[in-house]
Amino acid sequence: MSEVTRSAALAASATEVWSLIGGFNDLPDWHPGAAGSTLEEVGGETRRVIALKGGGTLVERLVAHAAAAMSCTYTIVDGPLPVTGYQSTLSVRPAGSGCEVHWSGTFEPAGVAEDKAREIVAGIYDAGLGALVKRFG
């Protein structure tokens, strides 16, 4: 099993950052790779269908959402990423006068070397966290 973990320290409060990124359908509001997102219920599960900039879609299933703990866990159901068994958690924690955002995921590479799969997932996390750093300092 491969794992990627990234973090970013922000100058904003955890509550302010969570209000932007905490909703399961909020990815297009802050991640530069997401052009849009819609929620759907499938067999009692909440899923988001993310339209990717540059084309394609990514379908993810909500596993757990804890607003009070500022944490969201999800899996990939279908999409173009070269991974299987992907599960990820995005969370926000107070840190000093600001906060820290953590994004981690586990998965098995599919059709590419492990290093390449890790690089792709890390690039997604880095792009999102970089946008948050730009926005919140």
C-alpha positions as CSV (number, residue, x, y, z in Angstrom):
1,M,0.0,0.0,0.0
2,S,1.3,3.4,-1.0
3,E,0.8,6.6,1.1
4,V,1.0,10.3,0.4
5,T,0.8,12.9,3.2
6,R,1.0,16.6,2.8
7,S,0.4,19.6,5.1
8,A,0.2,23.3,4.9
9,A,0.3,26.0,7.6
10,L,-2.1,28.8,7.0
11,A,-2.5,32.2,8.7
12,A,-6.3,31.9,8.9
13,S,-8.3,30.3,11.6
14,A,-9.2,26.6,11.3
15,T,-12.9,27.6,11.3
16,E,-12.4,30.0,8.4
17,V,-10.5,27.5,6.3
18,W,-12.9,24.6,7.1
19,S,-15.8,26.8,6.0
20,L,-14.2,26.9,2.6
21,I,-12.9,23.4,2.2
22,G,-15.1,21.4,4.6
23,G,-18.1,20.7,2.5
24,F,-17.9,17.5,0.5
25,N,-19.0,19.3,-2.7
26,D,-16.7,22.4,-2.1
27,L,-13.6,21.2,-4.0
28,P,-14.2,23.5,-7.0
29,D,-14.3,26.5,-4.6
30,W,-10.6,26.1,-3.7
31,H,-8.8,23.4,-5.8
32,P,-7.4,24.6,-9.1
33,G,-7.9,21.2,-10.8
34,A,-11.7,21.1,-10.2
35,A,-13.9,22.8,-12.7
36,G,-17.2,21.8,-11.0
37,S,-18.8,19.2,-8.8
38,T,-22.2,17.7,-8.2
39,L,-23.5,15.6,-5.4
40,E,-25.6,12.4,-6.0
41,E,-27.0,9.7,-3.8
42,V,-26.3,6.2,-5.0
43,G,-27.6,3.2,-3.0
44,G,-27.6,5.2,0.2
45,E,-24.1,6.6,-0.4
46,T,-23.2,10.2,-1.0
47,R,-21.0,10.7,-4.1
48,R,-19.5,13.7,-5.7
49,V,-18.8,13.8,-9.5
50,I,-16.0,16.2,-10.1
51,A,-15.5,17.8,-13.5
52,L,-11.7,18.1,-14.0
53,K,-10.2,21.1,-15.7
54,G,-8.8,19.8,-19.0
55,G,-11.5,17.2,-19.2
56,G,-12.6,14.0,-17.5
57,T,-14.5,13.3,-14.3
58,L,-13.7,11.8,-11.0
59,V,-16.3,10.1,-8.8
60,E,-15.7,9.9,-5.1
61,R,-17.7,8.4,-2.3
62,L,-18.1,10.1,1.1
63,V,-16.9,7.7,3.9
64,A,-17.0,10.0,6.9
65,H,-17.6,13.7,7.5
66,A,-17.1,15.2,11.0
67,A,-17.8,18.9,10.9
68,A,-16.9,19.4,14.6
69,A,-13.6,17.6,14.1
70,M,-13.0,19.3,10.8
71,S,-12.3,16.1,8.9
72,C,-13.6,14.5,5.8
73,T,-12.7,11.0,4.5
74,Y,-13.6,9.7,1.0
75,T,-12.7,7.0,-1.6
76,I,-12.4,7.1,-5.4
77,V,-15.1,5.1,-7.1
78,D,-14.1,5.9,-10.7
79,G,-11.7,8.2,-12.5
80,P,-8.5,8.7,-14.5
81,L,-6.0,8.3,-11.7
82,P,-3.7,5.3,-11.9
83,V,-4.6,4.0,-8.5
84,T,-7.0,1.5,-6.9
85,G,-8.2,1.2,-3.3
86,Y,-7.7,4.9,-2.8
87,Q,-8.9,6.4,0.5
88,S,-8.1,10.0,1.6
89,T,-8.7,12.2,4.5
90,L,-8.6,16.0,4.5
91,S,-8.6,17.8,7.9
92,V,-7.9,21.1,9.5
93,R,-6.5,21.7,12.9
94,P,-5.8,24.9,14.9
95,A,-2.0,25.7,15.0
96,G,-0.6,28.7,16.8
97,S,-2.5,31.8,15.6
98,G,-3.6,30.0,12.4
99,C,-4.2,26.4,11.3
100,E,-2.7,23.5,9.6
101,V,-4.4,21.6,6.8
102,H,-3.5,17.9,6.4
103,W,-4.3,15.8,3.3
104,S,-3.3,12.1,3.2
105,G,-4.2,9.2,1.1
106,T,-3.5,5.5,0.7
107,F,-3.8,3.5,-2.5
108,E,-2.3,0.8,-4.7
109,P,-0.7,1.9,-8.0
110,A,-2.5,0.7,-11.1
111,G,-0.7,0.5,-14.4
112,V,2.2,2.8,-13.3
113,A,5.2,2.4,-11.0
114,E,4.6,3.2,-7.4
115,D,6.8,6.3,-7.5
116,K,4.8,7.7,-10.5
117,A,1.4,7.0,-8.7
118,R,2.8,8.8,-5.6
119,E,4.0,11.7,-7.7
120,I,0.5,12.1,-9.3
121,V,-1.4,12.0,-6.0
122,A,1.2,14.4,-4.4
123,G,0.7,16.8,-7.3
124,I,-3.0,16.9,-6.7
125,Y,-2.5,17.6,-2.9
126,D,0.3,20.1,-3.6
127,A,-1.9,22.0,-6.1
128,G,-4.8,22.3,-3.6
129,L,-2.7,23.2,-0.6
130,G,-0.7,25.7,-2.7
131,A,-4.0,27.4,-3.6
132,L,-4.9,27.6,0.1
133,V,-1.5,29.0,1.0
134,K,-1.9,31.6,-1.8
135,R,-5.4,32.5,-0.5
136,F,-4.8,32.5,3.3
137,G,-1.0,33.1,3.5
